[in-house]
Amino acid sequence: MKHWIEAARVRTLPLSVSGILVGSFYAMSQGIFNWKIVIFALSTTLGLQILSNFANDYGDGMKGTDNEDRVGPKRAIQSGKITPGAMRYAIFITAFLTLVSAMLLIYFSFKGKYLYYSIIFFVLGILAIASAIRYTVGKNPYGYRGYGDVFVFIFFGIVSTFGIYFMFSKQMDWLLFLPATAIGFLSVGVLNLNNMRDEESDRKSNKNTLVVQKGGAWAKKYHFFLIISAMVLMLVFALIFDFSYRDPSPETFNFDIYFFLIAYIPIILHLVRVAKNKEPKLLDPELKKLALSTFLLSILLSLSLIYFISDLIIYYTNWP
């Protein structure tokens, strides 16, 4: 069990649900909510992430990409802790369970009333599962051609955030595009860190990630673009949405709520460390830090969406 938990890469899981949290609480801020949708959206997203991790372990292990040159913890196939046959079986089981979860999510979201929407989301689910596997598995995996960033941005940013909101509301709200893009950028940032760390070993194994194609100097600039753009997009979203507490009592002081900016502190510190870094191997701890910072940002933003934090402050401090 210990080896399977390691292969699932638990540290990547909080990042994968960030879009689900923001999209769900955005719907809640509009008075729309259903716990069944949230539960199965979370299980489907976590299933996709674990599936992607298993497939990545299997694909890189079988291609020899995970070798003695690789930085970071040894993968399950690479270390021999899990056999290729067992990992193939795990990939199949995880894909099946993820598909079942996705179908239950579609059922509780549309309940046979919106056949067209159900078909679209079913196709999206199949594509997501296939993409998670094909990232490193097969004769011509797209992760070896530098397209991994596209998959992460689309499915863990746009589809995750927009998709869950649409399942609640049955409509599009283009303001949500701002945080969805931000979460997508931050998720790609974690992948980019991974590729920056593994640049040398990936180049030797002909894994042509964007970092291998463009070089480490370009990757660092790209990383700053992703993270800073995400921070700006989140702030613009907050300004447009107008995170503020408005008490009907005229003598009550009105104040804006931007508590999600607290999450910018570890993100900025992360950027400082990346800027100073001259040894890609030392970037490994930054993956976890950026992933958890993104998760923290999504939580604080979600709470701000329903004015939960402001209510607590007023209740416990007896704000005049």
PyMOL commands that set and color helices and strands:
alter all, ss='L'
color gray80, all
select helices_A, chain A and resi 2-8+10-16+18-28+35-63+76-79+84-110+115-134+142-145+148-169+174-197+199-204+210-214+216-241+259-276+280-305+308-317
alter helices_A, ss='H'
color red, helices_A
select strands_A, chain A and resi 244-245+255-256
alter strands_A, ss='S'
color yellow, strands_A
deselect
rebuild
show_as cartoon
